[in-house]
């Protein structure tokens, strides 16, 4: 899913879920394995991956750590995967590339 300039909450949740799923699959984890690593129930992982569950920053951080990433790294890669560089804007792009 591509994030627009003014995304809805649902669009953001879907983009986050898609990125978490992509990273999980890249690492070869099942939903159950990721859930165990992050301390969640596997059904919660599925709901987050489908964008059906609002996610707190605390939970987002737990996902990032379970995926071997920092929270900023996961957020940055989520935005990069769903924005063309021209969509981000020069200030945001500069800050993301620090």
C-alpha positions as CSV (number, residue, x, y, z in Angstrom):
1,X,0.0,0.0,0.0
2,X,1.3,3.4,-0.9
3,X,0.9,6.1,1.8
4,X,-0.6,9.4,0.5
5,X,0.4,12.9,1.7
6,X,-2.4,12.8,4.2
7,X,-3.0,9.1,5.1
8,X,-5.9,7.9,7.1
9,X,-5.2,5.9,10.3
10,X,-6.2,2.7,8.5
11,X,-3.7,3.4,5.7
12,X,-0.9,3.9,8.2
13,X,-1.9,0.7,10.1
14,X,-1.9,-1.3,6.9
15,X,1.5,0.1,5.9
16,X,2.9,-0.8,9.3
17,X,1.4,-4.3,9.2
18,X,2.7,-4.9,5.7
19,X,6.2,-3.9,6.8
20,X,6.2,-6.1,9.9
21,X,5.0,-9.0,7.7
22,X,7.7,-8.4,5.1
23,X,10.4,-8.3,7.8
24,X,9.0,-11.4,9.5
25,X,9.0,-13.3,6.2
26,X,12.5,-12.0,5.3
27,X,13.8,-13.5,8.5
28,X,11.9,-16.8,7.9
29,X,9.7,-16.5,11.1
30,X,6.2,-17.7,11.3
31,X,3.6,-15.5,13.0
32,X,3.8,-17.8,16.0
33,X,7.6,-17.4,16.2
34,X,7.4,-13.6,16.0
35,X,4.7,-13.6,18.6
36,X,6.8,-15.6,20.9
37,X,9.9,-13.4,20.4
38,X,7.8,-10.2,20.9
39,X,5.7,-11.5,23.8
40,X,2.4,-11.4,21.9
41,X,-0.3,-13.9,21.0
42,X,-0.1,-15.1,17.4
43,X,-3.6,-13.8,16.6
44,X,-2.5,-10.3,17.6
45,X,0.4,-10.5,15.2
46,X,-2.0,-11.5,12.4
47,X,-4.3,-8.6,13.2
48,X,-1.4,-6.1,13.2
49,X,-0.1,-7.5,9.9
50,X,-3.5,-7.1,8.3
51,X,-3.9,-3.5,9.7
52,X,-6.9,-4.5,11.8
53,X,-5.3,-3.6,15.2
54,X,-4.3,-0.2,16.4
55,X,-0.7,-0.5,17.7
56,X,0.9,1.4,20.5
57,X,4.5,2.7,20.3
58,X,5.4,0.2,23.0
59,X,4.1,-2.7,20.9
60,X,5.7,-1.3,17.8
61,X,9.0,-1.2,19.7
62,X,8.5,-4.8,20.8
63,X,8.0,-5.8,17.2
64,X,11.1,-3.9,16.1
65,X,13.2,-5.6,18.7
66,X,11.8,-9.0,17.9
67,X,12.8,-8.4,14.3
68,X,16.3,-7.4,15.3
69,X,15.7,-3.7,14.5
70,X,15.4,-0.5,16.4
71,X,12.0,1.2,16.4
72,X,13.4,4.1,14.3
73,X,14.9,1.7,11.7
74,X,11.5,-0.1,11.4
75,X,9.6,3.2,11.0
76,X,12.1,4.6,8.5
77,X,12.0,1.5,6.4
78,X,8.2,1.5,6.6
79,X,8.1,5.1,5.3
80,X,10.7,4.4,2.7
81,X,8.8,1.4,1.4
82,X,5.6,3.4,1.0
83,X,6.8,6.8,-0.2
84,X,8.7,7.9,-3.3
85,X,11.6,10.3,-2.2
86,X,9.7,13.2,-3.7
87,X,6.6,12.3,-1.5
88,X,8.6,12.6,1.7
89,X,9.7,16.2,1.3
90,X,13.3,17.6,1.8
91,X,13.1,18.2,5.5
92,X,11.6,14.8,6.4
93,X,13.9,13.1,3.9
94,X,17.0,14.8,5.5
95,X,15.9,13.8,9.0
96,X,15.2,10.2,7.9
97,X,18.7,9.9,6.4
98,X,20.5,10.9,9.6
